[in-house]
Amino acid sequence: MRYHTLGDSDVRVSEIGFGCWTMGGPNFDVNSGNPIGWADVNEEDVLAGIRAGLDAGVTHFDNADIYGNGRAERMLADCLHKLGVRREDVVIATKIGHSKGTAPHAYEPFHLRHQCEQSLRNLQTDYIDIYYLHHDFFGPDNGPGNLHDAAATMHALRQEGKVRVIGQSSYSEAGFVKSAPVLRPSVFQSWANLIEDNFICPGSTVQKVMSEHNISFIAFGPVGKGVLLDKFDPENPPTFEAGDVRTNNKAFKGEYLKRLKPALERVKAKHGPTTEDLASVCCRFVAGHDHVAGVIPGFRNEKQARCNVRGGTDEPLSESEVAELRDMFAPLQLPH
């Protein structure tokens, strides 16, 4: 397993980490009612997956207070405890701000503090290695949830020893641009994969911001929520249970799956035909970009965990291979 340091911090993460979003199970946005979770999981399956990851050198686990409304944080803590993992041997990340709870704004300072304490309790720890503002719900500069007050609170939490590294998890270029000089994060986080590389592609605005401010990038969704693993039949597209975020995703509809199939066949012909081969290519593609310190595929069980870690042990892709894959999938990119 390869390891990388985040920005100018002293925190090192495994190149392949494990995203814990799936561990929260089904969930819904309280405002829109849209699904924001996944199909339910079995804790014993998750435990076996974490064990497999640890055995392969995975040290980085990425969570959020909104994942199952605390369930994913508590499940991760329980699993690490059952496995006898020493706290100092893992890097635990979590996030705050996707939900405002009963506060006037998700970034209201008291809400940030309250949720930090709740996450510490859920995770059974007295510090969070990487604490992200989740999403880019920036309020007006003179109103609740303004970025300057949120940044001051995050830095106060770090000075108090409750947080080691501050991060920004955004879903827009504008969010990263606005956050960098105010929050002064050591790490950005967002999606990145073969069909969604807008933040990490060479010459992108976010790459320029990371260079200017010495910021690393952690990438979620490297296998496109599974769509890049060639598991789904275009003639019989998948259906998902209520609360699963993939329910209304265009990437899982028959029309898009048909467009994607030829590109995946080309990848398999060159890099190997198995699901493990595809997962490895997906993770190594993302890791092959400047400033990317970690890739955090999700997992539900031991099989998926073992599939994911291949990307951290296989030989890195060459620059020409990364460029070839980018060109291959550029016509297939989905709008956001």
C-alpha positions as CSV (number, residue, x, y, z in Angstrom):
1,M,0.0,0.0,0.0
2,R,1.2,3.5,-0.8
3,Y,0.8,6.4,1.6
4,H,0.7,10.2,1.2
5,T,0.8,13.3,3.4
6,L,-2.1,15.7,3.4
7,G,-1.0,19.3,2.4
8,D,1.3,20.8,4.9
9,S,0.0,18.6,7.8
10,D,1.6,15.6,9.5
11,V,-1.3,13.3,8.7
12,R,-0.5,10.5,6.2
13,V,-3.3,8.4,4.6
14,S,-3.2,5.2,2.7
15,E,-3.7,5.7,-1.0
16,I,-6.8,3.5,-0.8
17,G,-9.0,4.4,2.0
18,F,-12.6,3.2,2.7
19,G,-15.6,5.4,2.4
20,C,-18.2,4.8,5.0
21,W,-21.3,6.3,3.3
22,T,-22.7,2.8,2.5
23,M,-22.5,1.9,6.2
24,G,-25.3,4.4,7.0
25,G,-27.9,2.4,5.0
26,P,-31.0,4.0,3.5
27,N,-31.6,7.7,4.2
28,F,-33.6,10.7,3.0
29,D,-33.0,14.4,2.7
30,V,-35.2,16.1,5.3
31,N,-36.0,19.0,3.0
32,S,-36.4,17.5,-0.4
33,G,-37.3,13.9,0.5
34,N,-34.8,12.7,-2.0
35,P,-32.8,9.5,-1.2
36,I,-29.3,10.2,0.1
37,G,-28.3,6.8,1.5
38,W,-27.7,3.3,0.2
39,A,-29.2,-0.2,0.5
40,D,-29.0,-1.5,4.0
41,V,-25.9,-3.3,5.3
42,N,-25.0,-6.1,7.7
43,E,-22.6,-5.1,10.4
44,E,-20.8,-8.5,10.4
45,D,-20.2,-8.1,6.6
46,V,-18.8,-4.6,7.2
47,L,-16.6,-5.9,10.0
48,A,-15.1,-8.5,7.7
49,G,-14.6,-5.8,5.1
50,I,-12.7,-3.5,7.5
51,R,-10.6,-6.5,8.6
52,A,-9.6,-7.2,5.0
53,G,-8.8,-3.5,4.5
54,L,-6.6,-3.3,7.6
55,D,-4.8,-6.5,6.5
56,A,-4.0,-4.8,3.2
57,G,-2.7,-1.6,4.7
58,V,-5.8,0.6,4.7
59,T,-5.5,3.2,7.4
60,H,-8.0,5.9,6.3
61,F,-11.7,5.7,7.0
62,D,-14.0,8.5,5.8
63,N,-17.3,9.1,7.5
64,A,-19.9,11.9,8.0
65,D,-22.5,12.8,10.6
66,I,-25.2,12.6,7.9
67,Y,-24.4,9.0,6.9
68,G,-27.4,7.2,8.4
69,N,-27.7,10.1,10.8
70,G,-24.8,8.9,12.9
71,R,-25.2,5.2,12.2
72,A,-22.1,4.9,10.0
73,E,-20.0,6.7,12.6
74,R,-21.2,4.4,15.4
75,M,-20.8,1.3,13.2
76,L,-17.2,2.2,12.3
77,A,-16.3,2.7,16.0
78,D,-17.9,-0.6,17.0
79,C,-16.0,-2.5,14.3
80,L,-12.6,-0.9,15.1
81,H,-13.2,-1.7,18.7
82,K,-14.1,-5.3,18.0
83,L,-11.0,-5.7,15.9
84,G,-8.8,-4.3,18.6
85,V,-7.5,-1.4,16.5
86,R,-5.4,1.2,18.2
87,R,-6.7,4.7,17.7
88,E,-3.3,6.0,16.6
89,D,-3.0,3.4,13.9
90,V,-6.0,4.7,11.8
91,V,-6.9,8.1,10.3
92,I,-10.6,8.8,10.9
93,A,-12.3,11.5,8.8
94,T,-15.8,12.8,9.3
95,K,-17.9,15.7,8.1
96,I,-20.3,18.4,9.3
97,G,-22.7,20.6,7.5
98,H,-24.8,18.6,5.1
99,S,-27.7,18.9,7.6
100,K,-28.5,21.9,9.7
101,G,-30.5,19.9,12.3
102,T,-32.5,22.5,14.3
103,A,-29.9,25.3,13.7
104,P,-30.7,28.3,11.4
105,H,-27.8,27.2,9.1
106,A,-25.6,24.1,8.7
107,Y,-22.5,26.2,9.3
108,E,-23.8,28.1,12.3
109,P,-20.9,28.0,14.9
110,F,-22.9,26.4,17.8
111,H,-24.2,23.8,15.4
112,L,-20.7,23.0,14.3
113,R,-19.5,22.6,17.9
114,H,-22.5,20.5,18.9
115,Q,-22.1,18.1,15.9
116,C,-18.4,17.8,16.5
117,E,-19.1,16.6,20.1
118,Q,-21.7,14.2,18.8
119,S,-19.3,12.8,16.2
120,L,-16.6,12.4,18.8
121,R,-19.0,10.4,20.9
122,N,-20.3,8.4,18.0
123,L,-16.8,7.5,16.9
124,Q,-15.7,6.8,20.5
125,T,-12.7,9.0,20.2
126,D,-11.4,12.3,21.6
127,Y,-10.1,13.7,18.3
128,I,-11.0,13.6,14.6
129,D,-8.1,13.3,12.2
130,I,-9.7,15.1,9.3
131,Y,-12.8,17.2,9.8
132,Y,-14.6,18.5,6.7
133,L,-17.1,21.2,6.1
134,H,-19.6,19.0,4.1
135,H,-20.9,20.6,0.9
136,D,-20.7,24.3,0.1
137,F,-23.8,25.7,1.8
138,F,-22.1,29.0,2.5
139,G,-24.5,31.6,4.0
140,P,-24.3,35.3,3.4
141,D,-21.2,37.0,4.8
142,N,-23.3,38.9,7.5
143,G,-25.7,36.1,8.2
144,P,-25.8,32.7,10.0
145,G,-23.5,30.1,8.5
146,N,-21.1,32.6,6.9
147,L,-17.8,31.0,6.0
148,H,-15.7,33.3,8.1
149,D,-17.4,32.3,11.3
150,A,-17.4,28.7,10.3
151,A,-13.7,28.8,9.6
152,A,-13.0,30.4,12.9
153,T,-14.9,27.6,14.7
154,M,-13.1,24.9,12.8
155,H,-9.7,26.4,13.6
156,A,-10.7,26.8,17.2
157,L,-11.6,23.1,17.3
158,R,-8.2,22.3,15.9
159,Q,-6.5,24.5,18.5
160,E,-8.4,22.6,21.2
161,G,-7.1,19.3,20.0
162,K,-10.4,18.0,18.8
163,V,-9.4,18.2,15.2
164,R,-6.0,17.5,13.5
165,V,-6.7,18.6,9.9
166,I,-9.4,20.8,8.4
167,G,-10.9,19.9,5.1
168,Q,-13.5,21.2,2.6
169,S,-15.8,18.7,0.9
170,S,-17.5,20.6,-1.9
171,Y,-19.6,19.7,-4.9
172,S,-18.7,22.8,-7.0
173,E,-15.7,24.6,-8.3
174,A,-17.0,27.8,-6.8
175,G,-17.1,26.2,-3.4
176,F,-13.5,25.2,-3.5
177,V,-12.4,28.6,-4.8
178,K,-14.3,30.5,-2.0
179,S,-13.2,28.1,0.8
180,A,-9.5,27.9,0.2
181,P,-8.3,31.4,1.3
182,V,-10.8,31.6,4.2
183,L,-11.0,28.1,5.7
184,R,-7.4,27.4,4.8
185,P,-7.9,23.6,4.6
186,S,-5.2,21.1,4.1
187,V,-7.4,18.9,2.0
188,F,-10.3,19.1,-0.5
189,Q,-12.7,16.3,-1.1
190,S,-15.2,15.5,-3.8
191,W,-16.0,13.0,-6.5
192,A,-13.5,11.9,-9.1
193,N,-13.6,9.0,-11.5
194,L,-13.3,8.1,-15.2
195,I,-16.5,9.9,-16.1
196,E,-16.4,12.7,-13.5
197,D,-12.8,14.1,-13.4
198,N,-13.7,17.9,-13.6
199,F,-12.0,18.7,-10.3
200,I,-8.7,16.8,-10.8
201,C,-8.1,17.0,-14.6
202,P,-4.9,18.8,-15.6
203,G,-5.4,22.6,-15.9
204,S,-8.6,22.6,-13.9
205,T,-9.4,25.6,-11.6
206,V,-9.4,23.3,-8.6
207,Q,-5.9,22.0,-9.5
208,K,-4.6,25.5,-9.7
209,V,-6.2,26.4,-6.3
210,M,-4.6,23.3,-4.8
211,S,-1.2,24.2,-6.2
212,E,-1.5,27.8,-4.9
213,H,-2.5,26.8,-1.3
214,N,-0.7,23.4,-0.9
215,I,-3.9,21.5,-0.6
216,S,-4.3,17.7,-1.2
217,F,-7.3,16.0,-2.7
218,I,-9.3,13.0,-1.4
219,A,-11.5,11.4,-4.0
220,F,-14.8,9.6,-3.4
221,G,-16.8,7.7,-5.9
222,P,-13.8,6.3,-7.9
223,V,-16.0,3.5,-9.3
224,G,-19.0,5.7,-10.0
225,K,-21.1,4.1,-7.3
226,G,-20.5,0.8,-9.0
227,V,-21.4,1.7,-12.6
228,L,-17.8,1.6,-13.7
229,L,-17.5,-2.1,-12.7
230,D,-19.6,-3.3,-15.6
231,K,-22.0,-5.1,-13.2
232,F,-25.3,-3.9,-14.7
233,D,-27.2,-5.1,-17.8
234,P,-28.3,-2.3,-20.1
235,E,-31.3,-4.4,-21.1
236,N,-32.3,-5.0,-17.5
237,P,-31.1,-1.9,-15.6
238,P,-31.0,-2.2,-11.8
239,T,-33.6,-1.1,-9.3
240,F,-32.8,0.0,-5.8
241,E,-34.6,0.1,-2.5
242,A,-36.1,3.2,-1.1
243,G,-33.5,5.6,0.4
244,D,-30.8,4.5,-2.0
245,V,-29.1,7.5,-3.7
246,R,-28.8,5.5,-7.0
247,T,-32.5,5.4,-7.5
248,N,-32.8,8.5,-9.7
249,N,-29.3,8.5,-11.1
250,K,-29.1,8.7,-14.9
251,A,-25.9,6.6,-14.9
252,F,-27.9,3.5,-13.9
253,K,-30.6,3.8,-16.6
254,G,-30.5,1.6,-19.7
255,E,-29.7,4.3,-22.2
256,Y,-26.5,5.4,-20.4
257,L,-25.4,1.9,-19.6
258,K,-25.5,1.1,-23.3
259,R,-23.3,4.1,-24.1
260,L,-20.8,3.1,-21.3
261,K,-20.5,-0.6,-22.3
262,P,-18.1,-0.2,-25.2
263,A,-15.6,1.9,-23.2
264,L,-15.6,-0.6,-20.3
265,E,-15.0,-3.4,-22.8
266,R,-11.9,-1.6,-24.1
267,V,-10.6,-1.1,-20.5
268,K,-11.1,-4.9,-19.8
269,A,-9.4,-5.9,-23.0
270,K,-6.3,-3.9,-22.0
271,H,-6.2,-4.1,-18.2
272,G,-8.0,-7.3,-17.4
273,P,-11.6,-8.7,-17.5
274,T,-12.5,-9.0,-13.8
275,T,-14.4,-6.7,-11.4
276,E,-11.1,-6.5,-9.4
277,D,-9.2,-5.4,-12.5
278,L,-11.7,-2.7,-13.3
279,A,-11.8,-1.4,-9.7
280,S,-8.0,-1.3,-9.7
281,V,-7.9,0.7,-12.9
282,C,-10.6,3.1,-11.6
283,C,-8.7,3.8,-8.4
284,R,-5.3,4.1,-10.1
285,F,-6.7,6.5,-12.7
286,V,-7.8,8.9,-10.0
287,A,-4.6,8.4,-7.9
288,G,-2.6,9.2,-11.0
289,H,-3.5,12.9,-10.9
290,D,-1.6,15.8,-9.2
291,H,-2.4,16.5,-5.6
292,V,-4.6,13.3,-5.1
293,A,-3.5,11.8,-1.8
294,G,-6.2,9.3,-1.3
295,V,-9.1,7.4,-3.1
296,I,-12.0,6.2,-0.9
297,P,-14.2,3.7,-2.6
298,G,-17.2,2.5,-0.6
299,F,-17.7,-1.1,0.5
300,R,-20.4,-3.4,1.9
301,N,-18.5,-6.6,2.6
302,E,-15.2,-8.4,2.5
303,K,-15.4,-9.2,-1.2
304,Q,-15.8,-5.5,-2.1
305,A,-13.1,-4.5,0.3
306,R,-10.6,-6.9,-1.2
307,C,-11.6,-5.7,-4.6
308,N,-11.0,-2.1,-3.6
309,V,-7.5,-2.5,-2.1
310,R,-6.0,-3.8,-5.4
311,G,-5.7,-0.2,-6.6
312,G,-3.2,0.6,-3.8
313,T,-0.9,-2.3,-4.5
314,D,-1.0,-2.7,-8.3
315,E,1.6,-0.7,-10.3
316,P,0.5,3.0,-10.8
317,L,-0.7,3.8,-14.2
318,S,1.6,5.7,-16.5
319,E,0.8,9.3,-17.6
320,S,0.0,8.0,-21.1
321,E,-2.4,5.4,-19.7
322,V,-4.1,8.0,-17.6
323,A,-4.4,10.3,-20.6
324,E,-5.7,7.5,-22.8
325,L,-8.5,6.6,-20.2
326,R,-9.4,10.3,-19.9
327,D,-9.9,10.7,-23.7
328,M,-11.8,7.4,-23.8
329,F,-14.4,8.4,-21.2
330,A,-14.6,12.2,-22.0
331,P,-17.7,11.8,-24.3
332,L,-19.5,9.8,-21.5
333,Q,-19.3,12.5,-18.8
334,L,-22.5,13.1,-17.0
335,P,-23.8,16.7,-16.2
336,H,-24.0,17.9,-12.6
